[in-house]
């Protein structure tokens, strides 16, 4: 929203700058077109500005109501609780989180950021949370933590997969060695094995 308003403001300034020399040369048609563009861009900027004010007002009002209504079970913290070794559960509303709190009888921690407030309920391994945002584009601290945890999870899964693949290869190799048969015929040794490249030590020649 801020970037959008800045672009409109730049457009408004450019329209004003180009209008001045056109007025000097009495190019009324161009002045008319520029004036319309200026009015249109200014209107869009004004709408965006009003919507931004409304968003901020609604967010602060909702946050104030939550903190006042559920003050008895809320505890303010200086940082978002860790999500390591937790089962993450995202709820859709603060009411859903309060319902869960009633069941487990534990406090809800909340972390207040610039344009968001994160509410967390911890119970054993479960990590229930709800994020109140000023708007859908706001990125909360917990969002970054969840992304980092997801990356770590993918790395662990890839490592476990590689280890499992190596284990399967080693197991097949051992099974193949156990099932390897050596057949002697006419003073010659023949290897019958389910695996390839099995090295059989050469017999020493009799003197």
N, C-alpha and C positions, 0 to 999 in steps of 0.2 A: 504494500500500500504506500509506503514512504517513497519507494523508487518511482511508482506510478505518479504520485503527486509532483515529484521533482521534474519528471519529464514534461508534465503539463505546464509547470511553471517556466521551464526553459522555452517551450513553444510559445507561451504567452509573451515572454520578453522578446523573442525573435520577431513575433508579429508586431510588437510595438516599435522595435528598432526599424523594421522595414517600412512601417507606415509613415514615419517622420519624413524620409526623403521623398516618398511618393507624394505627400501633401505639398511639399515645396515645389515640385514640378507640375502640380495641378493634374495629376493623373487620377482623376476621380474614379474611374472604373476599377483600377487596381486598388485604390484606397477602399472602395466599397467591398471588394472581395477580401482584402486583408482584414478589414474591420469585422466582417462576418466570421472569418477564421479566428480572429482574436476573441470575439464574443463567445464562440462555440468552445474554444479551449478553456476560456476562463470559467464557463459554466461547468464543464467537466471537472476542472480543478476544484471548484466550489463544492460540487456534489461529493467528490472524493474526500474533501476536508471534513464535510459534515458527517459523512459515514464513519470516518476515522474517529471523530469525537464521540459518535454514538457507540461505537465498539468499545472504546475506553470506558465510557460511562456504564455500559451494560456489564462489562467485565468487573469493574470495581464494585458495582452494586451486588452482583452475584457472589463475589468473594466475601464481601462484608456480611451478607446474609448467612453464608455457610459458616464463617468463623463465629458468628453470634449464635446461630442455632445449635451448633454442635460443639460449643466451647468446652463442655464437660469431658469430651473424649478426645480432644485434639491437643497435640503437643508440638510446639514449634521447634525445629531443628536447624542447625547451621549448614548442614549438607544432606544430600539425598542418601538414605540408607543404602548400603551395599547390596548388589544383586547376585553376588557370587554364591554358587552352590544353592540357588533358590529356584523354586518352581514359579515362574512368572504368570500372574493372572491379571489381565486387564479388564476392568469393569467399565460399564458405559455411563455411569452417573455416580454422584456422591451418595445418592440414596442407596444404591446397590452396595457401596462400600460400608455404609452405616449398617445395613442389614447384616453384612458379614461380621462387622464389629460386635453386634449384639450377640451373635452366635459364639464367638471366641472370647468375648469379654477382655479385649486388649485395646490399648490406646492406638489412635491413628496419628502418625507423624506427618507433619506437613512442612514443606520447604517452599518459601516464598521467593520467587524470582521476579525479574523486571515485568514481564508480560505473561507470566504463568504461575500457577501454584500446584505443586505435586503433593498428593495425599497418598500415604503408604500404610498398609496394615500388614504386620508381620505375624505369622503363626507357624512355628516349627520351620518347615522348609518352604512354606508358601509365602509368596510376595504379591499381595494384592495392591493394585494402585489405580488411581484416577488422576488425570491431569486437567485442571481448569485452565483454558487458554483465552487470551484476548481475542484471537482469531485462529483459523485453521493453519495459517502459515507460520505461526510461532513454534519455534523449536525449543523444547524444554531440556534441562540438563539430563533428565532421565532418558530422553530419546537418544542422546549420544552414548550413554552408558549401555543401553540395550543394543545399539549397533555394534559397539566394541565387543560385547558379550557374544553376539551372533558371529562375529569374525572369529573369536576364540573357539567357539563351538565348531565352526567349519574346519578350522585348523586341526582340532582334536579328532574330528571324524576322518579327515584325510590321513592323519598319522595312524589311526587305528586300522584304517583300511589297508594301508601299506604294510603294517605289521601282520595283519591277517593274511594278506597275499603272500608275504614271505614265509609265514608259518605253513601255509598250504603247499608251497613249493618244497620246503624242507621235508614235510611229511610225505609228500609223493616220492621224493628222492630216497628217503629211508625205506619206504615200502618197496620201492623198486629194487633197492640193494638186497633187502631180505628175500625177495622173490627171484633174485638172480641165480641162475643155474649154470654150472660149468660142466660141459660134456667133453670127455677125452676120447679121441678116436684116432688110431694109427699115430700115436705119439704127438698128436696135435690137440690143442684145447679150443673148444668152441663155447662162446658165451651166449646164453639165452636169457635176455633180461628185458623187462618192460621199459627200461630207461636207456638212453643213449650215452655214449662216451663213458662207459664203465671201464676203468682200467684194472686189468688183472695182472698181478705181478708175475713176471716170467720165471719159469722154473730153471734152476741152475742145471747146467749140463753135467751129466755124469762123466767123470774122468775115466 
